[in-house]
Amino acid sequence: QVQLVESGGGSVQAGGSLRLSCEVSGSIFSFSALGWYRQAIGRQRELVAQIRRIGSSKYADSVKGRFTISRDNAKNTVYLQMNSLKPEDTAVYYCNGESINPVREYWGQGTQITVSS
């Protein structure tokens, strides 16, 4: 049973930093891509950042230059370093994985990030 387990959420003041972690059960290389999505109240879930198996990454325009996605293959863990946080970053953040075999998506349970002004 594949599981994505997130940690690192919480509350912070604007301008602060947080780091999210997503530990993958099994091998991180069984995923073609791993990433972070977020969903704010009243809004659709949106991609924040994604890192592909080959190492390339992409970001939402709203977080470019502030957020960094990375992974530790030995720990089967993906990270999202969030700096210069803004109130509009407030949302539930979900870890997402696209597995190779079978081809399907997996989601973490979500972790709340609250940024106060």
Backbone as JSON Lines, residues from 0, in Angstrom:
{"i":0,"aa":"Q","n":[0.84,-1.18,0.0],"ca":[0.0,0.0,0.0],"c":[0.89,1.24,0.0]}
{"i":1,"aa":"V","n":[0.79,2.03,-1.06],"ca":[1.59,3.25,-1.15],"c":[0.98,4.33,-0.28]}
{"i":2,"aa":"Q","n":[1.82,4.98,0.46],"ca":[1.36,6.1,1.28],"c":[2.3,7.27,1.14]}
{"i":3,"aa":"L","n":[1.71,8.46,1.15],"ca":[2.46,9.7,1.18],"c":[2.12,10.37,2.5]}
{"i":4,"aa":"V","n":[3.11,10.58,3.34],"ca":[2.87,11.12,4.67],"c":[3.55,12.48,4.79]}
{"i":5,"aa":"E","n":[2.73,13.5,4.97],"ca":[3.23,14.87,5.05],"c":[3.51,15.27,6.49]}
{"i":6,"aa":"S","n":[4.4,16.21,6.63],"ca":[4.66,16.82,7.93],"c":[5.24,18.22,7.7]}
{"i":7,"aa":"G","n":[5.17,19.03,8.76],"ca":[5.8,20.34,8.67],"c":[4.85,21.51,8.55]}
{"i":8,"aa":"G","n":[3.56,21.27,8.56],"ca":[2.62,22.39,8.45],"c":[2.58,23.2,9.73]}
{"i":9,"aa":"G","n":[1.86,24.31,9.67],"ca":[1.72,25.13,10.86],"c":[1.37,26.56,10.52]}
{"i":10,"aa":"S","n":[1.55,27.42,11.51],"ca":[1.23,28.83,11.36],"c":[2.5,29.66,11.42]}
{"i":11,"aa":"V","n":[2.52,30.71,10.62],"ca":[3.7,31.57,10.57],"c":[3.25,32.97,10.19]}
{"i":12,"aa":"Q","n":[4.03,33.96,10.56],"ca":[3.73,35.33,10.15],"c":[4.25,35.58,8.74]}
{"i":13,"aa":"A","n":[3.65,36.53,8.09],"ca":[4.09,36.9,6.74],"c":[5.58,37.21,6.75]}
{"i":14,"aa":"G","n":[6.25,36.72,5.72],"ca":[7.69,36.89,5.63],"c":[8.47,35.73,6.2]}
{"i":15,"aa":"G","n":[7.8,34.86,6.91],"ca":[8.46,33.72,7.54],"c":[8.66,32.56,6.59]}
{"i":16,"aa":"S","n":[9.19,31.48,7.13],"ca":[9.51,30.29,6.34],"c":[8.98,29.03,7.02]}
{"i":17,"aa":"L","n":[8.7,28.06,6.19],"ca":[8.32,26.73,6.66],"c":[8.86,25.72,5.66]}
{"i":18,"aa":"R","n":[9.05,24.5,6.14],"ca":[9.45,23.43,5.24],"c":[8.5,22.25,5.42]}
{"i":19,"aa":"L","n":[7.94,21.82,4.32],"ca":[7.08,20.65,4.32],"c":[7.89,19.43,3.88]}
{"i":20,"aa":"S","n":[7.54,18.3,4.46],"ca":[8.16,17.03,4.07],"c":[7.08,16.05,3.66]}
{"i":21,"aa":"C","n":[7.41,15.21,2.71],"ca":[6.49,14.17,2.26],"c":[7.29,12.88,2.14]}
{"i":22,"aa":"E","n":[7.06,11.97,3.05],"ca":[7.77,10.69,3.02],"c":[6.93,9.68,2.25]}
{"i":23,"aa":"V","n":[7.59,9.05,1.3],"ca":[6.93,8.09,0.43],"c":[7.22,6.67,0.92]}
{"i":24,"aa":"S","n":[6.18,5.86,1.05],"ca":[6.42,4.45,1.39],"c":[6.9,3.74,0.13]}
{"i":25,"aa":"G","n":[7.89,2.91,0.27],"ca":[8.46,2.28,-0.91],"c":[9.53,3.16,-1.51]}
{"i":26,"aa":"S","n":[9.82,2.96,-2.8],"ca":[10.9,3.69,-3.45],"c":[10.39,4.96,-4.12]}
{"i":27,"aa":"I","n":[11.14,6.02,-3.93],"ca":[10.81,7.29,-4.57],"c":[10.93,7.17,-6.08]}
{"i":28,"aa":"F","n":[11.71,6.22,-6.55],"ca":[11.92,6.05,-7.99],"c":[10.76,5.34,-8.67]}
{"i":29,"aa":"S","n":[9.78,4.89,-7.9],"ca":[8.59,4.29,-8.49],"c":[7.59,5.34,-8.96]}
{"i":30,"aa":"F","n":[7.96,6.61,-8.76],"ca":[7.1,7.72,-9.16],"c":[7.74,8.48,-10.32]}
{"i":31,"aa":"S","n":[6.94,8.81,-11.33],"ca":[7.43,9.63,-12.43],"c":[7.52,11.09,-12.01]}
{"i":32,"aa":"A","n":[6.69,11.46,-11.04],"ca":[6.71,12.84,-10.55],"c":[6.15,12.88,-9.13]}
{"i":33,"aa":"L","n":[6.68,13.79,-8.36],"ca":[6.18,14.06,-7.01],"c":[6.03,15.56,-6.88]}
{"i":34,"aa":"G","n":[5.01,15.96,-6.18],"ca":[4.81,17.4,-6.09],"c":[3.92,17.8,-4.94]}
{"i":35,"aa":"W","n":[3.65,19.08,-4.9],"ca":[2.81,19.68,-3.88],"c":[1.7,20.48,-4.54]}
{"i":36,"aa":"Y","n":[0.5,20.26,-4.06],"ca":[-0.66,21.04,-4.46],"c":[-1.18,21.76,-3.22]}
{"i":37,"aa":"R","n":[-2.0,22.76,-3.44],"ca":[-2.64,23.42,-2.32],"c":[-4.07,23.78,-2.68]}
{"i":38,"aa":"Q","n":[-4.87,23.87,-1.64],"ca":[-6.27,24.26,-1.83],"c":[-6.66,25.22,-0.73]}
{"i":39,"aa":"A","n":[-6.98,26.44,-1.12],"ca":[-7.48,27.43,-0.18],"c":[-9.0,27.35,-0.13]}
{"i":40,"aa":"I","n":[-9.55,27.88,0.92],"ca":[-11.01,27.84,1.09],"c":[-11.68,28.55,-0.08]}
{"i":41,"aa":"G","n":[-12.64,27.86,-0.68],"ca":[-13.38,28.46,-1.79],"c":[-12.67,28.45,-3.11]}
{"i":42,"aa":"R","n":[-11.52,27.8,-3.17],"ca":[-10.75,27.78,-4.42],"c":[-10.44,26.35,-4.84]}
{"i":43,"aa":"Q","n":[-10.1,26.19,-6.11],"ca":[-9.74,24.87,-6.6],"c":[-8.33,24.5,-6.18]}
{"i":44,"aa":"R","n":[-8.09,23.21,-6.12],"ca":[-6.75,22.73,-5.82],"c":[-5.82,23.1,-6.98]}
{"i":45,"aa":"E","n":[-4.63,23.58,-6.64],"ca":[-3.7,24.03,-7.67],"c":[-2.31,23.46,-7.43]}
{"i":46,"aa":"L","n":[-1.6,23.26,-8.52],"ca":[-0.22,22.79,-8.42],"c":[0.66,23.92,-7.89]}
{"i":47,"aa":"V","n":[1.47,23.59,-6.91],"ca":[2.43,24.54,-6.36],"c":[3.82,24.28,-6.94]}
{"i":48,"aa":"A","n":[4.26,23.04,-6.86],"ca":[5.59,22.68,-7.37],"c":[5.63,21.19,-7.63]}
{"i":49,"aa":"Q","n":[6.46,20.81,-8.59],"ca":[6.58,19.4,-8.94],"c":[8.0,19.11,-9.35]}
{"i":50,"aa":"I","n":[8.47,17.93,-8.95],"ca":[9.8,17.49,-9.37],"c":[9.65,16.13,-10.04]}
{"i":51,"aa":"R","n":[10.24,16.01,-11.2],"ca":[10.1,14.78,-11.96],"c":[11.24,13.82,-11.62]}
{"i":52,"aa":"R","n":[11.04,12.57,-11.98],"ca":[12.01,11.51,-11.68],"c":[13.38,11.85,-12.22]}
{"i":53,"aa":"I","n":[13.41,12.5,-13.39],"ca":[14.69,12.85,-14.01],"c":[15.32,14.07,-13.36]}
{"i":54,"aa":"G","n":[14.56,14.74,-12.45],"ca":[15.15,15.84,-11.7],"c":[14.67,17.22,-12.06]}
{"i":55,"aa":"S","n":[13.97,17.35,-13.18],"ca":[13.46,18.67,-13.56],"c":[12.32,19.06,-12.63]}
{"i":56,"aa":"S","n":[12.09,20.35,-12.51],"ca":[11.05,20.83,-11.62],"c":[10.3,21.99,-12.25]}
{"i":57,"aa":"K","n":[9.1,22.22,-11.76],"ca":[8.32,23.37,-12.21],"c":[7.54,23.93,-11.04]}
{"i":58,"aa":"Y","n":[7.2,25.22,-11.17],"ca":[6.54,25.94,-10.09],"c":[5.37,26.77,-10.61]}
{"i":59,"aa":"A","n":[4.41,26.99,-9.73],"ca":[3.37,27.95,-10.03],"c":[4.01,29.34,-10.07]}
{"i":60,"aa":"D","n":[3.52,30.2,-10.94],"ca":[4.1,31.54,-11.05],"c":[4.06,32.27,-9.71]}
{"i":61,"aa":"S","n":[3.04,32.02,-8.93],"ca":[2.85,32.74,-7.68],"c":[3.9,32.4,-6.61]}
{"i":62,"aa":"V","n":[4.62,31.29,-6.8],"ca":[5.6,30.89,-5.78],"c":[7.03,30.9,-6.31]}
{"i":63,"aa":"K","n":[7.22,31.17,-7.59],"ca":[8.56,31.18,-8.16],"c":[9.45,32.16,-7.42]}
{"i":64,"aa":"G","n":[10.65,31.71,-7.1],"ca":[11.59,32.56,-6.39],"c":[11.42,32.53,-4.88]}
{"i":65,"aa":"R","n":[10.33,31.95,-4.4],"ca":[10.09,31.88,-2.96],"c":[10.09,30.44,-2.45]}
{"i":66,"aa":"F","n":[9.58,29.52,-3.25],"ca":[9.47,28.11,-2.85],"c":[10.48,27.29,-3.63]}
{"i":67,"aa":"T","n":[10.99,26.24,-2.99],"ca":[11.91,25.33,-3.65],"c":[11.52,23.9,-3.33]}
{"i":68,"aa":"I","n":[11.36,23.09,-4.36],"ca":[11.08,21.68,-4.17],"c":[12.37,20.9,-4.34]}
{"i":69,"aa":"S","n":[12.54,19.9,-3.49],"ca":[13.74,19.07,-3.57],"c":[13.4,17.67,-3.07]}
{"i":70,"aa":"R","n":[14.33,16.77,-3.24],"ca":[14.08,15.41,-2.76],"c":[15.37,14.79,-2.22]}
{"i":71,"aa":"D","n":[15.18,13.87,-1.31],"ca":[16.28,13.09,-0.77],"c":[15.97,11.64,-1.11]}
{"i":72,"aa":"N","n":[16.65,11.13,-2.11],"ca":[16.34,9.79,-2.6],"c":[16.58,8.72,-1.53]}
{"i":73,"aa":"A","n":[17.6,8.92,-0.74],"ca":[17.93,7.93,0.3],"c":[16.85,7.85,1.37]}
{"i":74,"aa":"K","n":[16.17,8.97,1.59],"ca":[15.12,9.02,2.62],"c":[13.72,8.88,2.01]}
{"i":75,"aa":"N","n":[13.66,8.71,0.69],"ca":[12.35,8.61,0.01],"c":[11.44,9.77,0.41]}
{"i":76,"aa":"T","n":[11.99,10.95,0.42],"ca":[11.27,12.12,0.93],"c":[11.41,13.29,-0.05]}
{"i":77,"aa":"V","n":[10.31,13.99,-0.22],"ca":[10.27,15.21,-1.02],"c":[10.01,16.38,-0.07]}
{"i":78,"aa":"Y","n":[10.66,17.49,-0.33],"ca":[10.53,18.66,0.53],"c":[9.99,19.84,-0.27]}
{"i":79,"aa":"L","n":[9.35,20.74,0.46],"ca":[8.97,22.03,-0.11],"c":[9.42,23.1,0.88]}
{"i":80,"aa":"Q","n":[10.47,23.79,0.52],"ca":[10.95,24.91,1.33],"c":[10.2,26.16,0.91]}
{"i":81,"aa":"M","n":[9.53,26.78,1.85],"ca":[8.7,27.94,1.56],"c":[9.26,29.14,2.31]}
{"i":82,"aa":"N","n":[9.73,30.12,1.57],"ca":[10.27,31.35,2.15],"c":[9.41,32.54,1.76]}
{"i":83,"aa":"S","n":[9.59,33.61,2.47],"ca":[8.85,34.86,2.19],"c":[7.36,34.58,2.06]}
{"i":84,"aa":"L","n":[6.83,33.86,3.01],"ca":[5.43,33.46,2.94],"c":[4.51,34.67,3.02]}
{"i":85,"aa":"K","n":[3.39,34.55,2.3],"ca":[2.39,35.61,2.23],"c":[1.05,35.07,2.74]}
{"i":86,"aa":"P","n":[0.18,35.95,3.19],"ca":[-1.15,35.48,3.63],"c":[-1.87,34.67,2.54]}
{"i":87,"aa":"E","n":[-1.65,35.03,1.28],"ca":[-2.32,34.3,0.2],"c":[-1.76,32.9,-0.01]}
{"i":88,"aa":"D","n":[-0.71,32.54,0.7],"ca":[-0.21,31.16,0.66],"c":[-0.98,30.26,1.62]}
{"i":89,"aa":"T","n":[-1.85,30.85,2.41],"ca":[-2.65,30.07,3.35],"c":[-3.52,29.07,2.61]}
{"i":90,"aa":"A","n":[-3.4,27.8,2.97],"ca":[-4.13,26.73,2.29],"c":[-3.8,25.41,2.96]}
{"i":91,"aa":"V","n":[-4.51,24.38,2.54],"ca":[-4.11,23.02,2.87],"c":[-3.2,22.53,1.75]}
{"i":92,"aa":"Y","n":[-2.05,22.05,2.12],"ca":[-1.05,21.6,1.15],"c":[-1.06,20.07,1.11]}
{"i":93,"aa":"Y","n":[-1.08,19.54,-0.11],"ca":[-1.14,18.1,-0.32],"c":[0.07,17.63,-1.1]}
{"i":94,"aa":"C","n":[0.64,16.54,-0.64],"ca":[1.68,15.88,-1.41],"c":[1.01,14.99,-2.46]}
{"i":95,"aa":"N","n":[1.59,14.97,-3.64],"ca":[1.01,14.21,-4.75],"c":[2.1,13.38,-5.42]}
{"i":96,"aa":"G","n":[1.76,12.16,-5.79],"ca":[2.7,11.32,-6.51],"c":[2.04,10.65,-7.69]}
{"i":97,"aa":"E","n":[2.75,10.61,-8.81],"ca":[2.27,9.93,-10.01],"c":[3.12,8.68,-10.18]}
{"i":98,"aa":"S","n":[2.53,7.53,-9.88],"ca":[3.32,6.3,-9.93],"c":[3.48,5.81,-11.36]}
{"i":99,"aa":"I","n":[4.52,5.02,-11.57],"ca":[4.84,4.52,-12.91],"c":[4.08,3.24,-13.22]}
{"i":100,"aa":"N","n":[4.05,2.32,-12.26],"ca":[3.41,1.02,-12.49],"c":[2.75,0.54,-11.2]}
{"i":101,"aa":"P","n":[1.42,0.62,-11.11],"ca":[0.5,1.1,-12.14],"c":[0.52,2.62,-12.27]}
{"i":102,"aa":"V","n":[0.0,3.09,-13.38],"ca":[-0.09,4.54,-13.59],"c":[-1.29,5.06,-12.81]}
{"i":103,"aa":"R","n":[-1.01,5.76,-11.74],"ca":[-2.09,6.34,-10.95],"c":[-1.53,7.42,-10.04]}
{"i":104,"aa":"E","n":[-2.46,8.17,-9.47],"ca":[-2.07,9.25,-8.57],"c":[-2.3,8.85,-7.12]}
{"i":105,"aa":"Y","n":[-1.42,9.34,-6.27],"ca":[-1.55,9.16,-4.85],"c":[-1.52,10.53,-4.18]}
{"i":106,"aa":"W","n":[-2.26,10.63,-3.08],"ca":[-2.34,11.89,-2.35],"c":[-2.03,11.67,-0.88]}
{"i":107,"aa":"G","n":[-1.38,12.65,-0.29],"ca":[-1.22,12.66,1.15],"c":[-2.48,13.16,1.81]}
{"i":108,"aa":"Q","n":[-2.46,13.2,3.12],"ca":[-3.66,13.57,3.87],"c":[-3.87,15.07,3.93]}
{"i":109,"aa":"G","n":[-2.85,15.83,3.59],"ca":[-2.96,17.29,3.63],"c":[-2.46,17.86,4.94]}
{"i":110,"aa":"T","n":[-1.86,19.03,4.85],"ca":[-1.37,19.72,6.04],"c":[-1.68,21.21,5.89]}
{"i":111,"aa":"Q","n":[-2.16,21.81,6.97],"ca":[-2.6,23.21,6.93],"c":[-1.41,24.15,7.1]}
{"i":112,"aa":"I","n":[-1.36,25.13,6.22],"ca":[-0.41,26.25,6.34],"c":[-1.24,27.52,6.49]}
{"i":113,"aa":"T","n":[-0.97,28.25,7.56],"ca":[-1.65,29.51,7.8],"c":[-0.63,30.61,7.95]}
{"i":114,"aa":"V","n":[-0.75,31.63,7.11],"ca":[0.18,32.76,7.14],"c":[-0.6,34.0,7.55]}
{"i":115,"aa":"S","n":[-0.21,34.59,8.65],"ca":[-0.91,35.77,9.17],"c":[-0.16,37.03,8.79]}
{"i":116,"aa":"S","n":[-0.92,38.08,8.6],"ca":[-0.3,39.36,8.2],"c":[0.12,40.18,9.41]}
